[in-house]
Amino acid sequence: MHGLCDQEAATLLRRLAAALNPGGAIVVGDQFGDSVMPGRSSRALLHLLDLNYLVATGGRVRGFAEVAQLLRAAGFRRPRHRRPLRSVTTELAVART
């Protein structure tokens, strides 16, 4: 989703919600900008990624709160934040229709 502008991300999520059966799940794997990342260099890298997505695609790094809001607006319920295997770089937003 970080390669998409807000409008494109919202459109994609609405289409996905419409395509899923009731109770279907969506999992968004990304790095969320509002997460606590260890070390100054990790946070600096996230800011560089954000700038890169903006320049290259018009997208950006979003925080989990922003992704959750987009999911709710698209019709998904109860977005949850997960870190698989306690990863410091990979995070998941999980929600259901």
Order of alpha helices (4+ residues) and beta strands (2+ residues): alpha-beta-alpha-alpha-beta-beta
